[in-house]
Amino acid sequence: MIPPPSTPTATSAVSFKNPLRVVVLIVAGSPLPCRKQPVFVAAYRLTRFRSNQRPLIMTGWNQPHREASMDPMLTIDLHLDLAWDALFWNRDLTLTPGEVRRQEETEQPQVAEGFDTGICTVTFPEMRRGRVGLMLSTIMSRIEPRSDRRCDGMRTQEQAMAVGRGHLAYYQAMTRRGEIQPVLGLADLEEAEAAWKEPTDTTPIYHVLSMESADPIINPADVDWWWEQGLRVVGPAHFGHNTYIHGTGTEGGLKPPARDLYRAMQDVGMILDITHMADQAVYESFDLWDGPLIASHCTCRSLVPGQRHLKDDMIQEVIRRNGVIGLVFCQFFIDPDVDWFQRPSRHDWVSRCSMDDLIPHVEHIANLAGGSLENIAIGTDMDGGFGAEITPTDVDTIADVPGFADVLLKRGYSETVAADVLSGNALRMLRDAWSTA
């Protein structure tokens, strides 16, 4: 944890390797924070971001972004790519976001300047600070040719499997270290709830293991092995089309191996995630799948253009099956003027959407559900290929996400409803899925 700030002792100008980048610091006698502190500590990145955009290292790590009007509570994030973040981008997630940002600005300029991570928003200490105590943590690897936009796809399914097992090994290592704790069923879920009623600085982050792109499952017969390793949720699709299914940016449905995959998943009691599926694949999945399902990180296509988002009839089917839809904390998912497939560079983007701009999606889903918010949850996808440069303007790190409860309160929703959106609806979905497994 970053120690409390002390009286400023020095002021200095620091330049990094890029001669156009200048950072002005007022040193507070403590590690560099990433947001506002009681004593003014600021570090502004003057290049890449326009003057009206947020800095690379923001101010005030040890204070909430908003004045909280509700008691602190457990928040559940249905989609975090933490193993990918740690291994593909070489991030130490046991550090604070401020420390990671400083490393990437000074030690890894080639990462910060190229196809990059975005500005770090999620680490284990920051999740504890915000009481984001339960997550769906992904194993993420897929077959996809490399492109100008992405360079993390694999050429073969065997490579994807190896990467996926590496992600599994990372979570196992973090479990041994005490940072995280797997949730395998109802007993573990109850333990997680109890632990986060009165958490400490060492309370582990509980996680339900999920998979984004089913390519690491070489053969449907391997589903049993993955279940034994703790895998409980599978989203077969990601970008492009893979072994089993057509995904984001493609047209088509399920491929022949998907039928056996779905059958094996249902036999062990896995949850299906329809996120990233191409439209035809979604409808074919609805026809084939009888088990529990979710859309872990999606918003509404009727409000924001682009195939990446859910059509109304898809939302209605998730609702009918008592699933949940996780709201994405990315401006490209909530700005009605941005089409995902024609989106600008993240680094040319002028931030303009706050958490208030998620409310139209809340209201739209609620209207489709007859006025109920019981199918709405949180699935931020933060640090999943983007960072604080395009999170809502009032979200610098994951510790700010629970402030969405106050946004709901200001719109007239009750504390009970706000708590359900933050965690209750996701808990209900998991209980329902596992009680019938």
N, C-alpha and C positions, 0 to 999 in steps of 0.2 A: 504494500500500500504506500502511496505517496504521503510523507509526513506533512503535518499542518504547516502552512506557510509562516515564515518569519518576516521580520522587517527587512525591506530591500536593502541590500548592501552595496550594490554596484550597478552601473548602467554601462552597457557595452554594445558595440555594433559588430555583428558577426557576418561574414560572407562565406557562402559555401562554394563548392567547386565551380558551379555555374556563376560566372561573374555578373550576370544580370540579376541574380537572386540575392537580396539583402534581407537580413532578419535583424530586428531591433529587439533586444531583450532587456527587461529589468529583472535582474537576478534576485530570486527570493530566498536563496540559501537552501533550496530543495530541488529535487528533480523537476525537469520541465513539465508543467501541466499541459492539459489540452483544452481547457476552457477557463471561464472566469474564476478568479480567486478574490478573497476579501482585500488583499493588497493587489494592486494592479500588476499583473504579469502578462505580457502580450508577446506573441511572436507572429509576425505577419509575413506570409510568402507573397512577394510582390510581382512575381511573374506567373504566367499561365492563367491565374484567376483574375478576372476583371475586377475593377475597384469595388463593384457592388456585389462581389461574391465573397464567400466565406474563406478565411485563410486556411492554409494547410494545417497549422497547429493552432487550434483555437484556444480561447481563454477559459479557465475556471473548472478544473477537473473535479474539485471536491464539493461542488454545489449543484443542486438540481437546476435544470434549465427553467422550470416553471415552479411557482409556488404551489405545492401540492395541497389540495383541499380534502383529500381522502387519506386515511391511514395507509401506510405502506402495505403492499400485498404482493403475493406471488404473481409473476407474469410468466406466461408460457409463449415461447417463440416456436412456431411450427416449421421453420426452415432456416437453418444455419449451416453453411458449408465450412465448418471449422477445420476439418482435416485437410481439405483442399487448400484452405487458406494457409494452414501451417506448412504443408509440404510443397505445394506448387509455388507459393510466394515466399517460403522460408521465413515465416513469422513465428516468433516465440509468443504464444498466446498466454503465457503466465505473466507477461509484463502488462503494464497499463497501456492504453491507447496512446498516451502522450509519449511514452518511451518507444513504442513501435514507430510512431510517426517520426520521431527524432532519428531513429536508426535509418529509416528509409530515405530521409532527406539528406543525411550526412554520409551514411555508409553504403547505400545502395542507389546512387543517383541514376544508374542505368535502368533500374526498375521503375523509379519515379518518372522517368522521361519517356519510356516506351509503352508497350502494351502492359498497362500497369494495374496495380492492385486497387487503386483508389485510396482515399484517405482512411486509415484504420478507424473502425468504430466498435469492433467487438473483440474483447479478450475476456478471459475468465475472471480476473479481478473486477472488470467493469460490469460484467453480468451480476456478480455478487452485489456490487454497489447499487445497482438498479433493481435488485431482487428478481432478476430474470433467472429463476431457479430451475426451470425445466424447459427442455428444448427437444425438437426433432433434429438430430445431428446427422448430416448426410455422409454417405459414401458416394462419391461422384466421379465417374469416369465413363467415357463413351467412345464409340467409333465415330470419327468425323475427320475429313480432310482438313488440314490447316488452311486458314484464310487470313485476310487482312484484319478481321475483327477478333478472331479467336485462334489460340495456338495451344490449346490443352486437349485436343482430341487425339485418340490413339488410332493407329492403322489397323490393328487386329484386336479381336475379342480377347485373346490371351493377354495382350498388353493391358487392356482395360481391366481384366481380372486381377492382374498383378498390382495395378495402381489401386484398385478397390481394396485388395487385401492389405496394402500399405496403409490406406486410410483406417481400416479396422485396427491394424497394429498401433496406429497413433492413438486412437481412443483407448485401447487397452493400456498403453503406456501412461496416458493421462489418468486413467483409473487407478493404476498402481501408485501414482504420485499423489492421489487424493484430490485431484482437481475436479473430476467428474465421477458419476456413479450411474451404471446402466439401470434402466427400468425395463424389466422383462415381463411384468404382469401386474395384477391388481395389488398384490402385497407391496411391491416396490413403489407403486403409485401412491399408496397410502403413506409409505415411509417418506416419500418426497414431500407430500403435503405437510406432514407433521414437522419435518426438518425445516421447512421454510416458513413456518408460523413464527418461529423465533430463531432466525439464522444468525450465525456468527461469521467472522472473517474466514473461517476454514470450512464452512458448510459446503459440501460438493455441489456442483451443478448436475442435476439429474438429467439423463438424456435417454430418449427413445431412438434407437438406431434406425435410420431410414436410408434409402438408396434412390439417387436421382440418375436415371438411365440404368436399365437392367443389364447392360452389357457385361458387367462383372460376373453375372450368373451365366456361366458358359453353357450350361444345359439345364433345363427345368428340373432334372433329377438332383441338381445341386442345391435346390431350395431348402431341403432339409438341413444341409450343412450350414447354410447361412442362418437359418432359424436358430440352430444350436449356438451360433456365434453371437446371437442377440438381435438379428435383423427382424424388425417388426412392421416396417412400412416400406413399400416399394412404389416408386413412380417410374414406370417403364420408360418414359420418354424424357428427352432433353432437347437440345438443339439438333436439327437435322433428323435423319432417320437412322435407326440402328438395327440391331439383330432382330428386335421384336416388334417395332412399331414406328410409325411416322410421327415426328414431333414438330416443334416450333420451326416455322419457315418452310414446311413441306406440306404437300397434299397427299392424303392416303390414309389407310386405316391400319389395322393390325396385320402383322405378317404371320405366316403359318405357325412358327414356333410359339407365338403368343398364347395360343389356346392351351397348350400344355403348361406353359408358365403360369397362366391364371389358375388352372386346375390345381397345380402344385401349391401355389400361394394360398388358395382357399382351403386346401386340405390341412395346412398347418395353422391357419388363422391369421394370416397377414392382412394388413390394411392396404388398399389400393389408393394411390395418389394420382389423380387425373391431370395434374399440372403439366404443362408443356406438350400435351397431346395435340396433334392435328385434329381438326373438327371431326372428320370421319372416324378417327381412332377413338375419340371420346364416345361417340354414339355406339360404335361397335363394342366398346368396353362396357357401356351401360347394358347392352344386350347380353353379354357373356357373364358379367360379374354379379354374383349374388351376395358377396360379403360386404363388410364396412368399407366406405370410401371417403376420401377428403379431397379438397383442392388446397394444398398446403400454402401456396403463395400465388394468389391471383387477384385480379380486380375485374371490373365490369366492362365488357366490350361496348355496351350501349352508351357508356360515358367516355371511354377512352378508346380510340381506334386501334385496330391491330389484332391479328390472329392470336397473339400471345395471351389475350384476355378471354374471359368466359362470356359466352352468349347467354341470354336470359333463360333459354330452355335448359341449358346445362346447369345453371345456378338452381333452377327449380328442381332438377332431378337430384342434385346434391342435398337440397333441403328435404325432399321427399324421403330420402334414405337416411335422414338424421345425421348427415355429415356436417363438416364445417369448412368454411372458406377463410384462409388466412390472408389478411390484408398486407400488401407489400408496401414497405416504407421506402419507396423509390419514386422520385418525381416523374420519371417516365411512365409510371403506372397510374398516376393520378392527375396528370396534366391533360386536359381534353384536347389540347392543340398538338400533342405529340403522338405520332404513330410509331410504334416500337420499331418497325422496319425502315423508317425514314428518320430515326432519331439523330440528333446532332451528337457531336463528340461531347463526352462528359466534361471535358476541360474547356469547352467553349460555351458551356451552359450557364445561363444567368438564373440563379436560384429564385423561384417565385412561389412555390407551393409549400404550405405548412401542413401540420397534422390536421388542421381544419379542413383541408381539401380532401381528406379521406372520408369526411362525413357524407358527401353525396353517394359514395359507394355503400356506406353503412345503410343509408336510407333506402337506396335502391334494392339492396338485398333484402332488407326488412320488408319492403313493400311486396316483393315477390314471395315472402314468407308469411304474408298476412299480417304484417306489423310487428313480427317477433324478431329479436336480435339473437335468437338462440343458435343460429348457424354461423355466426360471425366470430372469428378469432384473429389472432395475430400471427403473421408469417413474414417477418420483415425482409428476409433474404439479404440483410445487411452484410457487407463484405463478401457477397457472392458475385464478385465481378464489378462491384461499384462500392464507393465509400461515401464519406460525408459530403463530397462535392455534389451529390445528387440525392441525398436523403432529404426529407422535409426540412425546411429552414430552421425549425425549432428542435431538430434532432441532430446533435453532434456525435453522440455515441449511443450505444444500446441502453445505457442507463437513463436516457431521456424518454425511451419508449413508453414506460408506465405513465408518463404525463398525458398519454392519450385518454386516460380515464377522466382527467379534468376537462378535456375537450368535449367528451360525451356529457359530463355534468353540465357544462355551460350550454349545451344544446337541449337541456331539459330531461335527459335520461337519469334514472335513479342510480344510486351507488351500487345496488345489486346488479343492475344491468351492466354497468361499467365493469364491475368485478367479473361478471360472466364473460365479457368480451376479452378481458385480459387473461383469464385463466379458466373460469368455470365451464365455458362451452367446450373447450379442448379437453378438460378433465372428463366431462360427461361423455364425449365422443370416445375417449380411450376406455372408460369403464364399460360403455355399451359394447365396444368391439371385443374386449377381453372377457366379458361376462358371458358372451355367447360363443366364444371360441371353443 
